[in-house]
Amino acid sequence: MLEQQKFLYGSSLLLFISLGSFLFGVVISEIPLGSKLSVGGNDSWVSSNGDFAIGFFSRPDMPNRFSVAIRFDSKSIPVDEHSMVWVAGGDVTVSNSSYLELQMNGELVLFDALQGQEVWSAKTSQLSVVVAFLRDDGNLILLNEKKVVVWQSFDYPTNTLLPGQRLSPFRTLRAASQNGVSSLYSLYMNVSGQLQLRWESSIIYWSIGRPSQSNVNAILTSYGSLQLVAPTSGPLWSVYGEDHNDTVKFRFLRLDVDGNLRLYSWMDVSQTWRSVWQAVENQCNVFATCDQGGICAFNESGSPVCTCLFSHMVHSNTKCLFSSQHGCKSGSILVEHADMFLYGIYPVNDSISVTSLDKCKRMCLSDSSCTAVTFTNDGSAKCRMMKTQYISGYLDPSLSSTSFVKTCSDPMAADPVFPLKSPPRARNESYNICIPCLVGAASGTIFMFVVIQLALGFYLYKRRNTYKRLASLAYSSPGSKCLIMLSFTEIKDLTENFNHRIGPKMFKGALPDNQPVAIKELEATIEARKFRVALSKVGSIYHKGLVKLEGYCCESDRRYLVYEYAENGSVEKFIEDSTLAERLTWRKRKEICLSVGRAIFYLHTGCREFVCHGNLKCENVVLDENLEAKVSEFGLGMLYGEAASNMASAQKDVEDFGKMVLTLVSGLKEANDVFDWAYKEWFEGRPGNVVDKRLEDEVDPDELERVLRISFWCLQVDERLKPSMGEVVKVLEGSLPVDPPPPPFSCRRSRREEEDSSELGSVKDIGM
């Protein structure tokens, strides 16, 4: 009881101190309307106590690119230890001569000189902003005429939390990007009161909090504690750094690039930032901590390192992929690795079964698509089978897991050694030399040589500019987010003058290394600057369920997008073709629904800012060579400047997803009468009638019930009843129950009838 009273007293004191620092801090460090910071000016806006500053900083991983950041600026901290705590726009970078300005209309904007337009803004032009302040706690705030905070950087964290800053539900910390590639690691506060470390959006490798609380916030206190706090019941969970309650002036919580969440304190004695707490004690337990770099293990000094199982498998300094076994002539064998746990990461869909060690190995050897298995015997004999080249894992003597990696049993062929031929013996015969003939032949040869060299040099010069950027695109790393800008001539070369049409305004092309790409033609009415800004955002989005944007063409009145190519085309093609439809088994259709759902959920919540698809349908879902689904043409609404609220856009995607699910289940084209019929059949107890008659495999009744229920919830006319994409994904995964939905179309039908009757009346009036 006494400890609780001390805590409440300390919390109240901290609250009054925070309020006091706000009231007195804003009086001094004022940033008036019209203030500007530039890249080359070496200027900054500083807090009144001098502890924080906002300004431009260079990106060491991206030469000649700059970002706007709030960073520590205290004189007690060396310049090279001025850690950044907030970055405008997250991954947004600008060129030299760019600037940040608090405009006279109250809008805080970041202007890129190279693109000639704004690339980020606080969207405050309609909020009557009159002044800005960088507070002493590192919070950049904008105030209106009534001195009310209408925008603050604390509400839009990037990868760091400062003392007093809250992480509210649906907010995300994302690890800093590297080499222009957005990180897949994020810290997420969900609506159920759980704080989660996630890889992509589906893998949760650390979580705290009870899933029954609502409106819970994570907050970092000034005395070195991370807490989950509810507005009515106070702290629900707390964790303390090693130096909590010690006299430490500066602290921060950061999601590092290795996917671990750490609390840092400034050590005056050693003049360094020291980690005093981390969420995942064993770094190797962070999911995909080695990504494509191999297996995580600890070296002699106790530091985690990534090692590749087979040195000849390494394609680059960062990749360690398991080779395909399709070319094995003498069959395959399994190489044993004791104390090792493996898992697939692209995609994350390992097959897990309870069986014996011998049967686990036989299952992998008999399956041509199996690349590795892990057998765990920690009380239940589990066999984890992987069917992907992208495998990660960890090695530790304490593990009760044994992994087996499939490799060819073919013997290694020796390099053939060819004997050198003996040089021909010199002949002693003498010949009469014709001097005029020799001179003429030499002159002719020299002339022809010069002509050929000039022609060849001219040809190479002409072709070099054409393929220079294409080659850089073709041989760039698969994870690269750098978009390549192509000319119209290069687009014509890629597509062989648009000879291979694969859809409406869609053409197939090939890069110089024969890697196929899909090229989409867009309307030429899109303004060039807006086009480039929108694509810079779309191009930075990466998810295994999304088609990657490789490059674009923005030349004169021509607009083209270059996508990665999907071998099997659109899902719509499979639905319409009876032969192809048979390949879409019930299991595959369910997998497509789940993959698309996860991709849309990532667009809504996993990106730096909300992204709407806006036109989700079977035509825009494509299948690769393994019939894995990927969503294409996402974010195109930004190209056309479509303005809509995040809520309305999300509900549009949810409704479109429901339509797509019913189309996949029924095999019938999207139409309201089809959806009405499907609901009627389900409601009257005949859900099997909704299933595509071309499906030969048996449909699981429970899975069908779950899929139909969530699709009807997505189609509710009352937008308040529609689920979020996160809820949709959980239902499809089977981790969240779903109630029977009410009739979704009654309101829509009455509206349509009213519209039809009004249109009919108008026609009659015109006829008279």
PARO-887447 format. One record per residue (C-alpha): x negated, y negated, z. Coordinates in pm, whole numbers, plus 50000, padded with zeros to 5 digits. Each point is the difference from the previous one (the first is absolute). Layout:
BEGIN
XYZ
...
//
This chain:
BEGIN
500005000050000
497174976650089
498275007949669
503224991949812
500274966450179
496404992049910
500685009249638
503154978649981
498194970750161
497095003949756
502375002449704
501874968750111
496734981450044
498835010549654
503314988549853
499694965350157
496384997749890
501025008949644
502764974050003
497624974450143
497375006549734
502674995849734
501334967250140
496574984550043
498195016449710
502334987049730
499504963950107
496364999149894
499215022249696
502514985949753
500015009449628
502114973749819
501895004849674
497724996549698
497005016250174
497885022149775
497155025250031
497875009249696
497625028449922
497024978049927
500694974450272
498715020950293
502744984150209
502455015650247
502854992750239
498875006150358
501995006050320
499764973750273
497815022150220
497715008949708
500535037450044
501735005849665
499774985849648
501785006049670
498174997049670
498685018649697
497595029150022
498245019849727
500775036949944
496765020550009
501765029049826
501294976849723
497384975249871
501254964849920
503375007050168
501254982250313
502795003650257
501534976550258
499585012450357
500304990350364
496825010250179
498234995450331
498034967349997
498764996950358
496474986550043
499365028050250
500385025549717
497295002049728
501184991549650
499475035349870
502365012950276
502894976449911
502525027949947
503104992849792
503385004350169
502434990549722
499784998249618
502524980949788
501895024349780
498015029850123
498045010649689
500494967649805
496724986349860
499294968849796
497194986349785
497654970950052
501504964750016
503265014050144
501704983750298
502495003850288
502404970850045
502784989850236
502074981749741
502144969450065
503175021249971
498785021950289
498895029649787
496725016850094
498535013249674
496865017049874
499094988649648
497705020149772
498064977749761
499235028649757
503655009749954
501164963950025
502835007150243
501085009150352
499215035750107
501374998750357
502304977550200
501664999550342
503374992349833
500704970650231
500984972649753
503645001450118
499235000250373
499354962550053
496375005050105
498354967950123
496715011950150
497825030850059
497675010350283
497405026650055
500685008650363
497355008550255
501135036649995
499265003249625
503614996149884
500614977449699
503454984150040
502204976849793
502474977150182
503114981949880
501264965650103
501345013950329
496585014750084
501415035049957
497705027249860
501435010349662
497035021349886
496975014950175
497165022849897
500665021750308
503195012249825
498025012249698
497035019950135
497515015749760
497655024450175
499584983350342
502004990850311
498824972450235
500954997550370
503624988750026
500805010649642
502845024949954
500515027649745
503775001649959
502085027649835
499385004749627
496774979750022
496765016049888
496294996550053
498075012249696
496285007149995
497944976349788
499615007549631
496685011949860
498744991349653
503404986149912
501825032450092
502764997450263
499615023250297
502405028950056
499684996450380
502624980150192
501264994250355
503784999349999
502554990950267
503185019049913
503534990950102
500175029250246
497284985850221
497025020349882
496604985749909
498515021449723
496725002849813
500835011549648
498245010649683
502104989149705
503534999450141
500715036550080
497015012850200
500064989550367
496755010050174
500454980150325
503174988750173
501054986750340
503324988950148
503345016350062
502165003449686
503144989550188
499174963450061
500964971249770
498644965049946
496625009750144
496924978549931
496315008050027
497994972450167
496354994950090
499474982950336
497144976650081
498735022750278
499345029449764
503195020649981
502075011849704
503655003450101
503365010049858
502514975350139
503815000049992
501824966950051
502095012950291
497935027050171
496474986349977
496945021349911
500865035349886
496425011249933
496564985450063
496435008849920
496984981550138
496584992649859
496895009550194
499584963950114
503624990850076
500364972850264
496324990949950
499154964249912
499985002449623
500734968849796
500685015649660
501815032049908
501825013849698
501645032249880
499125010749646
500915028349763
496605007949853
499285012149648
499375035450131
503645002450110
499404997350375
501584973750224
497504983450235
500004973550272
496944977349992
498534977150267
497284973749962
496915007850207
498144967950089
496935018550119
499425020949688
501604974149766
502055027149825
503555012449967
500425032850190
502775025349951
501585006150342
502815023049884
501015019249688
503235018149922
498515032149853
497095011550213
498695024749742
499544980949676
500195032649802
503635003150116
500924968949800
501835013349697
497894998749680
497184983150188
497675012649724
502634995349727
498325014449689
496595000450169
500105035550139
500245014050352
499674980150323
497435012450248
497754985250268
496264996049959
497365003850272
500574964650127
503735006550038
501094978249708
502585012849750
498665007249652
501655012649682
498335029649832
500855017749674
500325037850013
498305004249662
497434974649887
500545007849633
503664990550039
499244963650072
501084977649712
498874967550162
498824986550332
503544999650138
501665030849849
499855036550094
502705018049803
500605037449990
499655012449645
502835016749813
499795038249983
501865003849672
496785006449808
498755029150211
499095028949770
499205026050268
502684990550250
499764980050323
498605005350346
500574982450332
497074983250175
500465000350379
499404969250220
500345006350372
501324973850245
501434979349714
503514986349944
501024988649650
503074982249863
501074986249663
500374962449961
501144994649639
502695011950032
500695007250367
502145031049959
498015029350140
501885032950021
499985013150360
501025035550094
499585022950299
498005030449892
496795019550053
496514989749895
499705026649728
503384991949851
499154962950009
496905006349791
501855022949758
502714973849949
497414974649889
498135024149772
503235010749829
501204964249945
498154983449712
500894965250127
498565005850350
496724981750063
499485006850372
501655014250312
499584993850371
500885027250250
500674987950355
500375023850290
500804978550303
502925020650125
501855003049670
498275013249689
500594972549741
498845000149641
499734965949832
499705002149621
498824970549789
500664995849628
498114968249924
496444989349924
500354971550250
499215016850330
498744985350326
499535013950348
497675002350297
497385023450146
499595005950372
498675029850200
503014997750232
502485006549719
501785033549981
500374996349625
498225016949713
500234986649646
499455017349669
499204981249682
500645016649667
497155000549751
499205018849682
498225033350035
498394994749657
496215003450014
498024968349934
498625001749651
496314991749965
499004972649765
498925016249676
496304996049923
499214997349634
496435007649880
498324971749823
499385005449633
496414999649886
499164970049789
499595007549632
496455005949891
498364973049795
499645008349638
496784993149818
501534994049662
499164966249848
502454978049810
499654971049758
501424967950154
502194976749786
499364965350148
502854981049812
502465027450095
498964998150364
500344962050013
503435000849838
501305027150229
498724981950309
501564966949893
503345016249930
499985018250331
499184968550195
502744980649821
502635026550067
498885002550364
500394962450051
503464999749837
501225029550211
498684984550321
501714966749928
503285017049919
499825022150308
499144970350223
502934979849865
502385029350050
498865005850359
500284963050078
503594999049876
501005031350187
498254991350326
502364972150102
503005021649914
499035029050223
498034983050272
502944994150231
501715032149892
496955019850104
499964983150339
503655009450039
499505035749885
497085007250229
501114980650306
500545019550319
503465015850041
500664980350317
499114966549847
502624972750020
498294976649754
502264992749706
498434996149658
501314972649774
500195011649636
500534981449675
502755008749756
497375014049760
498825023550274
503575011050069
500395008349630
496775020050010
501185019450305
503315009349839
498695004749643
502204971449888
502995011750211
500335033149815
500945021150304
503324988550147
501025018650319
502984978950106
501724966449960
497174975049953
497625026350142
497005013949812
497345025850068
496364989849968
496555013350080
496904984750156
496555005249843
499475031350213
503345013849870
501774993950332
503664994149907
501894968950111
503564987449959
500474964549871
503254981150053
501014969349802
501754972450195
501974969549898
497784971449890
502064974550196
498055006350320
497884969550084
496295009349988
498944987350341
502925015950184
499335032049805
496395002150119
500834991850363
502745026450014
497745026249845
497234992650249
502465010650271
501405030249815
496525011649901
498825000650362
502695025250098
498875036250020
501995030650105
499885035749876
503714997549911
499564968549788
498684997649646
496764980350006
499814967549802
496665000149817
500074967049811
502014975449798
500084977449696
501074963750030
499114983649672
502014973149821
503565013249980
499115036550076
500385017950334
498975036450056
499415022050304
497565029549998
500985028750232
498505033750079
501595026549778
502385026750130
499675031549792
503595012450027
501864967349950
503084988250183
502405019550219
502814987749774
498505019849711
500075031750213
503604994050105
501214994949643
498135029949848
501535033650100
496735018649951
497974975450203
502714998050268
499375036450089
496484990450112
501524976550257
500875026050262
501934990750311
496764998750198
498384977549739
503004976449990
499934997150377
496254992649986
500614973049738
502614983450223
497635000550297
497014987149800
502044971449854
501484991950342
496544997850158
498734977849717
502914975550034
499625000450379
496334990649951
500984970949772
502444987350264
497825003450310
496465011149917
498824971049785
498724966450118
503344985149900
503355015249910
500175013449642
503295008849832
500195024649713
503244985349871
500655025349723
499605034650151
501445027749781
498995033449850
498574982349696
497444982450224
498915031350185
497325019449812
498425034250047
496305007949974
498465032449873
500955017450327
503574986249990
499154977150293
502284969549996
498744964349979
502024967849991
499184975949719
500874963949916
500244988850362
499754963450094
500924987449652
502514976450159
497054978650110
498994996049635
503364984649914
500154978850314
503115017450131
500954984850335
501835021450252
499835006150372
498015029750122
503135014750154
502054997649680
497155013749790
499435029150237
503695008849991
499934999449619
497115024950002
501845021950253
503125000649781
497985007949687
498265027950189
503345015350096
501084999749635
496735016049892
500375027750260
503525008749882
498795000149640
497245024650089
502395022450196
502805000249743
498024996649677
502604974649885
499234964849883
500544971050235
503574987449995
502384989250275
502605026149907
497375027250039
499164987750348
503714998050089
500455035649880
496955012250193
501284984950325
503465015149945
498525034949943
497844997150311
502804985850215
502375028249901
497455026450090
498615008649656
496434985850008
498775028449778
502024985849711
497804969050003
496825019949933
498585000849647
501245032349835
496625004049830
498315007050332
499125036850010
498605001950352
502225001450304
500654966650167
499654998550377
503444989250134
498544980850297
497564981049776
502774992249751
502244987050278
497254977650133
499104986549653
503644992649907
500754983150332
497054976149982
500714991749634
503584990350086
498754978750289
497694982149753
503004992249776
502144983650268
501654967949877
499814985750350
496324990050010
499965001750378
500445037849975
497125006249763
496925016550154
496454987149965
497575018949778
498165011150313
503165016950126
500635015149657
496525015749996
500415014550349
503345015749903
498495015749688
497055012850206
502475015550245
498724980650301
503154978550037
503615012650009
502624983649779
503734996450070
502755005749742
500394967649800
503274981549947
501344995149645
497454976449844
501904988249695
503474989350116
499144962950015
498105001949675
502945016249825
502444973250115
497634972649890
499555016149660
503755003149956
500444963250090
497314990049754
501535021649727
503454985250059
498644964550000
498105006449676
503135014949845
501994969250101
497394977649843
500205019249674
503764996849993
499784962750059
497554996149713
502205020949774
502944977450065
//
